Amino acid sequence: MACQEEDVESGDVELEDAEAEYDSMLIENAGDVIPMVAKVTGGKSFVPYLTEFLPDLIKKIVSDTTHIPKFGMDV
């Protein structure tokens, strides 16, 4: 039984690692795309869209940074 529990736990860790990697890629690509879209659409016309999704993006960034291991360093 102990082996099965370890397998389940390691599977959960692998799933969480993969999800964290996808979240990181999403945030990185959003950081690349958002300024381009703002430039193409024009700053003033982009503001309503930015104010709509920016709070959710900030929540995602903050929640991801709270899961980063500190490795004994004060950041």
C-alpha angles and dihedrals in degrees: 000000000000091000091053091051091051091050092052092048093048089049090053091050091049091050091049090048092051091047091049090050092051091047090051092050090048093052093045093050092045088055089055098043103041096066091046092052091046090052095047095045095040124252099261095048091047096054096084091054093045093051089050099056103022096083090054092047091050091050089052093049093048094047091049093050092052089062095054111110111239097209090213095303124125109231 
